[in-house]
Amino acid sequence: MNSAADIVFDEATKTYPGSVRPALDALSLTVPAGEICVLLGSSGCGKTTALTLVNRLTELTGGDIRIDGTSIREQDVIALRRGIGYVIQQAGLFPHLTIAQNIATVPQVLGWPKPRIEDRVRELLELVGLPHGEYGDRYPAQLSGGQQQRVGIARALAADPPIMLMDEPFGALDPVTREHMQDEFLRLHAQVRKTTLFVSHDIDEAVRMGDRIAVLAEGGKLLQYDTPERILHAPADDYVARFVGTDRGLKALTLRRLSDLTLEPYAGGANGTALRADDSLRTALSALLAAGADRLPVTDADGHPVGTVTVDLIREAA
């Protein structure tokens, strides 16, 4: 499997023809190999421009971008793009091809032997939770929006690229499906560890998805590049603080899991639906409030009780 690659933006600048101000203004940051960097900001701040500069769908007008030390300017554009997976908001699947054929597209272009392609398609469909026997021969129109996005991610991973570019990939999904897809991608990323640039305008999504967050302002100015914890607890300026929101203490609960706490012993008989040890403190607090309870049981992945969480425990952790 291809190893992940680091990405370095070195005063990367883009000014579109006819515009007097840059869409992206001297962006400098490093995305370490294997991490997810969320490009966060409102419309018109240069997030998608930064993303498409990496695979040269948009060309730089100043500065540079290096992948594992090599400038993208020095690379053949076709070869560059073959080493980068690209996922957009609408999955962009070929409607006349089956799911298996969609995923096989890039390996076929690369001339992989047929048995290798078939093995890779089966592997990826299993990885994204769409078994080949059930879904391989279906067409995109026969899948839900969330399933199509899974196929889009599988197709982007098909040639095992070291880099993934994701442009608001879950933005068109309903809230429940969106949260599920976020969880699925994080599960997948834990296995494949691709260096990922992820565009979002949603601070909750950024905190949930990112190892690091780059907050951009209108005109493509980088205001802060930091971990989610630092963005929430130490915003660089008033703009970042306003963008993050006054409830950033509540958002910070997303970053910790019930498994991080020393839970009270499980005594049985707790009211309400059990929580899982890998649930976030924010999820737990929401469940406690919804149940009108001061405590709820917590189970492991197999449903076995591991303890009890209380409102006081979450308050102390916060």
N, C-alpha and C positions, 0 to 999 in steps of 0.2 A: 504494500500500500504506500502511495506517495506520502512523504512526510509533509507536515504543514510548513508554510513559508511566512517569514515576517514581511510586513509592508511598511515602507517608510515614505511618508509625504514630506517633501523638502521644499517648503515655500511654494507648493503647488497652486497655480493660479489659472483661472479661466475667465476670459472676457469674451462674450459673444459678439459677433459682428454687429455694428450699429448701436452697441451699448457703451456708455461712458464709464460705468462702474462694473467691477468684476462680479461674476456670479459666485466665484470662489476666490478668496483673497489671501494669498500666501499661506496656505494651510500647511502647518508643520506638526506632525505627530507620528508616532511609531506604534504599530499594532503587532505585539509579539506573536510569534508562531503559536497556533493552536487556540488563540483567544477569540472571543466575540467582542467586536467594537461596534457599539450602536452610535450612528450618526443621528443626532437628535436636534430638532428645531422646527419652527413653524414653516409654512409654505414660503418658498422663495429664498431660503437661507443657504442653498447650495448643496444640500444633502445628496440628491440624486446626481448632481454634477460631479461631486467628489467620487461617487461610486462608479460612474461611467468613464471617468478619467482612467481608472485602474485597468479596465479592459479595452480602452481606447475607442469606445463608441463615441466618446468626446475626446478631442485632442487638447493637450496642454497648450496654453499660450505663455506660460512662464513657470519656472521652477522645475521640479522633477518628482517622479515617483519611482521607488526602487523596490523590487521584489527579491528578497535574499541577496541584496547588494547589487543587483543588475538593474539598470535603468530600463523602464518600459520602452523608452525611445529607441533603445538598441536592439529590441526584440522584434522578430517578424510578427506582425499583428495577428495572423492566423494562428501561429504557434502559441502566441500569448493567450489568445482566447480559449484555445483547447485546454490550457492549464488552469482555467478559471470556470467554476460553476456559476450560473447566473439564474436567479429566481426573481420573477416579477409578481406584482399584485394579482393579476389574473394569470393563471398557471401557464397560459400560452401554449397549450398542447396542440399537436396537429390533429384536427378532428377526424381526418380520414384514416388515421393510423390507430391500431390497437394500443392499449396501455403498454404492452411488452415492446411493440415496435417503437413507440415514443421514447422509451428509456434506452433502446438500442441505437438510437440515431447517431450519437457522437462516436461510440465504439465502432460502428460500421464505417463512418467517415475515416476513422483512424486505421481501418483495415484489420481489426481484430479478427481472429479465426471465429467461425460461427459457434463452435462449442464454448469458447471462452465468453462470447457475448451472451449466450443462453444462460450460462452459469451466473454471470454478473447480473443479468436481469432478475433471475430468481432470487439471488442473494439480496438485491436492493428492495424488491417487493416484500420480502420477508421482513427486512429491516424497518420499512415504513408501515408495517402492519397490514399489507394488502397481498395475501398469499397468491402466488402465480396461478395456481389451479382455479381460483375463484375469480381473479381480476385480470389476469394476463391477456385474455382474448376479448375483454370488453373495450368499448370505445369511450372517449372522454365524456360524451353526452350522457352516458349511462352511470356516471359517478356524481356524487355530491360535490359541492364546492370544496369542502375540506379534503375529500379524497383526491380531487384533482390537484390540490396544492401538494399533497403527499407525493403524487406522481411527479409533479414539477420538481420537487426536491430530489427525488430519486434520479430523475433525468440529469439534473445538475451534478449529481455525484457519480454518474455512470462511468466516466473515464478516470475516476479517482483523482480529481484535481486537488492541489494543495490549498486553493483559495476558493471561498464561496462569497458571492455578492448577492445580497438579498434586498430588494427594493420594496419595502412595505408589503412583504409577502402574505401577511394575514389581514391586511387592511380591509378587504372586501367581505370578510367573513362575519357572521353574527357573533356576539360576545362569547357565547358558550363554546362554539366551535373554535373561535380564535384562541381562547384560553387553552383548550385541548391541544390545538396545534402548537402553541408555544411550549407546552409540556412535552409534546412528542419530539419537537426539534431539539430541545435541551437533552432529552434522553438519547436521541440520535447523535448529537454532538459529543456527548460524553464517550461514545464509542469510536467515532471517526476523527474527532479533534481537528477539524479544518479551521484555518484562519478565516474568520468571517467578518465582513463588513455588512451591517444590518441597518437599513434606513428606517426611521420611525419618527412620528410626530407626537407619540404618546409616552409620557414620562413613566407611567405604570409598566408599559411594555419594555421600555428601556431598562428600568431597574430590574425587571424580572429576567431579561434576556442577556444583558451585557456583563462581561468581565470589566469593561471600561466603557465610558460614555463620553462622546465629544459633543458638547453643546455649541451649536452654531447660531449666529444671529443673521438678520437680513444683510445681504451683501457678502455673505460667505466668510464672516469673521469668526474665528474660533475664540469662544469666551472661556471655556474650561474643558480640560481633558483629564478625567479622573475616574476612580472607581465609583460604583453606585453609592457606596457608603459616604465617600467624601462629597460627592455631588449633593446628597441629601443633607448631610450634617454640616458642610462647610462650603455653601455656594460661593462662587468667586465674586459675584457682584449682585446688584439688585435685580438685574434682568434675569439672571439664572435663578435667583430666589423666587421671583414671580413666576417663572416658567415651571419650576419644580412644584410650586404651590405651597400654601400655608399648612397643608396637611402632610408635610414631608415626614413628620415623625411617624404618622400612620403608615406612609409608604415604606418607611424603613423596616417595618415589621415583615415585609415581603422577603427580606434578605436572610431571615433566620427561620430555622425549622424547629418543630417540636422536639426533634431528636437532639437539638442543642441544649435543651433544658433538663434539669434534674426534676423529673416528674414526681408528683405525689404517688404513693402506692395505689394500685388498683384495688378498690374495695368491692366492686360489683354494684349492680343496681343503679348506676349513673343514668340520668335521664338524657334522652336525645340520641342522635346518630353519632356513632363513634368516629373520631378523627384518626388520621393515619400519622405515623411518626414523621413522615416526610412532608406533611402539610406545613405551610408557612404559618408564622404567628398571626399574620393578618387573616388568613383563612380561618384559623382557630378562633380568633376574636370575633369574627363575623358569625361563625357558627354558634358561639356562646350567646351572643346578643340575640340572634334569631331564635334560639331555643329558650331564651329567657332564663338561662341557667348560669350558675356560678362555677360549674365544673362539668367536664365531659370526659368520657373514657378515650384512651389513645391505644391504637393497635399497631402491630407491625404489618409488613406487606402480606402476610398470610392470615391476617385477621385475629391474631392472638393478642390479648390485652398486655400492654407494657407499662401502663400507668394511667394517671389522671392529670389533666391540665385544668388549671383554675384561672379565673380572671386575675387574681392576685399574682400568680406566677408570670403571666404575660405583662402585667404592669411593672413588675420588678425587672423583667428582661428589657422592657422598653426604656 
